[in-house]
Amino acid sequence: MSDLISVAAPDGAVRAVTGMSGREYRSADGIYQMPSSDAAALVKAGGFRPSLGGLVRSAGYPCASCGFQSLFRLCSRCGHHN
């Protein structure tokens, strides 16, 4: 079997899709693991490859005093210099 590819349905409420191979895929979150041939067909029908990179760290400096994420070393919430 080929490698599986993650594809999201065009509508998040969709919980089952049928691939071009005739196989039915079910998902609780709208992201399906399927072979490349069925994944290509779902993308052509409006699906998309989801971003699975995780969380991105925000820019700036966390204040050691109040925890606010400021873009500058001087906290704009409490005035503490980081």
Backbone as a ProteinNet text record, in pm:
[ID]
protein_1_A
[PRIMARY]
MSDLISVAAPDGAVRAVTGMSGREYRSADGIYQMPSSDAAALVKAGGFRPSLGGLVRSAGYPCASCGFQSLFRLCSRCGHHN
[TERTIARY]
84.8	0	88.6	47.2	125.1	113.9	196.5	191.9	59	11	-115.3	-90.3	-184.1	-175.7	-293.2	-268.3	-374.5	-442.1	-574.8	-654.3	-774.9	-807	-924.7	-1039.1	-1159	-1278.3	-1309.4	-1375	-1408.4	-1500.6	-1577.9	-1668.8	-1634	-1605.1	-1566.2	-1673.7	-1799	-1907.5	-1915	-1842.7	-1842.8	-1766.2	-1826.7	-1764.1	-1730.4	-1770.9	-1737.7	-1731.5	-1630.4	-1616.8	-1587.6	-1629	-1600	-1498.2	-1385.3	-1278.9	-1309.5	-1226.9	-1243.7	-1226.9	-1156.7	-1136.9	-1261.2	-1360	-1481.4	-1476.4	-1360.3	-1346	-1402.7	-1471.1	-1526.6	-1429.5	-1405	-1316.7	-1399.9	-1378	-1450.7	-1351.9	-1400.6	-1315.9	-1401.6	-1347.3	-1418.3	-1391	-1278.7	-1240.4	-1234.9	-1272.6	-1273.3	-1142.4	-1041.8	-913.2	-902.3	-878.9	-878.7	-739	-705.9	-581.5	-616.3	-561.7	-597.2	-480	-482	-376.6	-378.3	-267.7	-251	-357.4	-403.3	-503.7	-636.5	-681.5	-805	-785.5	-665	-636.7	-640.6	-584.8	-585.1	-727.9	-812.3	-951.7	-1026	-1000	-1066.9	-1019.1	-890.6	-839	-901.7	-915.9	-977.9	-1124.7	-1190.9	-1331	-1347.7	-1236	-1246.7	-1178.5	-1128.3	-1055.7	-920.8	-847.7	-717.3	-624.8	-495.2	-394.2	-384.4	-413.5	-410	-266.7	-251.1	-122.2	-108.1	-11.4	7.1	135.1	178.1	304.5	300.6	185.6	176.4	170.4	193.3	185.4	311.9	295.6	407.2	428.7	552.8	584.6	564.4	498.5	472.7	597.6	605.2	719.9	709.2	820.3	820.5	887.8	862.6	927.8	822.7	819.6	725.6	774.1	683.4	717.7	738.5	850.4	879.8	791.2	735.4	653.9	506.5	445.9	301.5	268	366.9	342.2	289.6	269.9	219	323.1	279.6	369.5	380.6	487.6	506.8	599.6	579.5	668.2	797.8	801.6	918.3	971.3	1096.7	1155.1	1087.3	1036.6	963.7	817	766.1	629	528.9	439.7	340.4	224.6	215.4	109.1	149.9	270.2	307.2	432	504.4	620.1	751	748	869.6	965.1	1095.9	1194.4	1246.4	1231.5	1272.9	1412
-118.8	0	124.1	225.4	349	428.8	532.2	619.6	692.5	715.4	786	935.9	1011.8	1157.6	1215.7	1321.6	1390.1	1490.9	1483.5	1576.8	1617.7	1746.9	1797	1812.9	1780.9	1795.8	1943.5	1980.1	2120.7	2179	2094.4	2137.2	2058.7	2126.5	2060.2	1971.2	1989.8	1908.1	1770.6	1752.5	1624	1523.2	1409.8	1307	1179.7	1171.1	1054.8	1097.1	1047.5	1072.2	939.8	928.4	810.1	848.4	775.8	803.8	748.4	784.5	734.9	583.8	526.5	381.7	308.7	383.6	323.4	302.1	324.5	306.7	427.3	400.7	509.7	541.7	669.7	717	794	765.2	832.9	909	1020.5	1103.7	1177.2	1196.5	1272.4	1421.9	1458.8	1600.2	1658.6	1582.2	1633.1	1618.3	1555.2	1529.8	1380.4	1344.8	1205.3	1160.3	1036.1	972.5	879.9	906	826.1	816.5	716.5	704.5	824.4	844	962.2	974.6	863.1	872.5	927.3	879.3	930.7	1072.3	1101.3	1235.7	1338	1304.4	1395.9	1424.5	1322.7	1341.7	1431.2	1414.6	1498	1642.9	1664.4	1800.7	1864.5	1787.8	1839.4	1876.8	1806.6	1833.1	1946.7	2006.9	2119.8	2098.6	1980	1954.1	2024.5	2019.1	2084.9	2011	2030.7	1971.7	2058	2003.5	2083.9	2114.2	2224.3	2260	2185	2096.4	2015.5	2053.3	2177.2	2221.5	2248.3	2261	2290	2438.8	2472.2	2611.3	2686.7	2813.4	2899.9	2994.3	3007.5	3097.7	3241.1	3319.2	3459.2	3543.2	3650.7	3740.3	3826.9	3875.9	3968.4	3911.3	3977.7	3944.7	3922.6	3806.5	3787.1	3864.1	3935.1	4013.3	3919.8	3936.2	3853.7	3891.2	4011.1	4059.2	4018	4048.2	4022.7	3914.4	3869.9	3764.7	3812.2	3942.2	3996.6	3980.1	3945	3928.5	4061.9	4136.2	4268.6	4260.3	4348.3	4353.5	4426.8	4496.9	4574.8	4524.2	4555.1	4510.1	4577.4	4698	4765.9	4723.1	4655.4	4603.4	4718.8	4710	4816.3	4804.1	4693.1	4675.2	4724.4	4681.1	4716.7	4804.5	4823.1	4909.6	4842.6	4713.9	4640.4	4629.2	4648.4	4636.2	4491.7	4424.7	4284.6	4276.6
0	0	0	-70.7	-80	50	59.9	176.7	181.4	302.2	319.5	327.4	274	269	346.6	422.3	496	404.5	397.5	318.3	400.7	400.4	471.7	372.6	418.5	335	316.2	204.8	181.8	288.3	353.7	460.1	585.2	694.2	818.9	878.2	837.3	890.6	823.6	713.8	643.3	727.1	755.8	839	763.3	636.5	554.2	408.5	336.5	193.9	125.4	0.6	-79.1	-184.9	-186.7	-281.4	-418.9	-515.5	-652.4	-659.1	-562.2	-558.4	-508.7	-459	-404.9	-254.6	-195.2	-50.9	22.6	134.5	215.5	328.8	349.1	455.5	556.6	684.8	792.8	880.2	936.4	1021	1122.3	1241.5	1345	1334.8	1271.2	1265.1	1124.2	1022.9	885.8	812.7	875.5	810.5	785.3	660.5	617.8	579.3	611.7	570.7	455	336.2	219.2	122.7	34.1	-67.5	-162.3	-233.2	-317.3	-427.4	-484.5	-591.5	-538.5	-423.4	-364.4	-310.2	-257.6	-206	-318.8	-434	-547.7	-594.4	-592.1	-633	-534.7	-403.9	-303.5	-313.9	-339.7	-357.4	-481.4	-588.3	-710.6	-686.1	-592.6	-560.6	-458.7	-415	-322.6	-189.4	-163.9	-39.6	-42.9	66.7	71.9	166.2	146	233.7	358.9	476.7	599.3	642.9	711.8	769.2	900.7	907.7	1027.8	1100.7	1083	1140.2	1289.1	1348	1490.2	1519.5	1642.7	1686.2	1649.3	1618.2	1585.7	1702.3	1744.2	1855.2	1809.7	1892.9	1857.9	1877.2	1805	1813.1	1937.4	1982.9	2095.4	2217.8	2328.9	2454.2	2563.5	2626.3	2736.3	2860.4	2921.1	3039.8	3158.9	3226.8	3344	3462.2	3461.7	3572.4	3559.8	3443.9	3430.4	3327.8	3246	3148.8	3015	2999.1	2873.4	2763.5	2642.4	2527.6	2455.4	2482.1	2424	2303.7	2206.6	2091.4	2123.2	2235.1	2274.3	2407.8	2438	2564.9	2685	2666.7	2772.5	2762.5	2865.6	2863.1	2855.4	2759.7	2742	2840.2	2912.7	3011.2	3149.4	3197.6	3334.9	3344	3231.1	3232	3273	3300.4	3339.8	3221.6	3245.9	3139.1	3135.5	3022.9	3007	2947.9
[MASK]
++++++++++++++++++++++++++++++++++++++++++++++++++++++++++++++++++++++++++++++++++

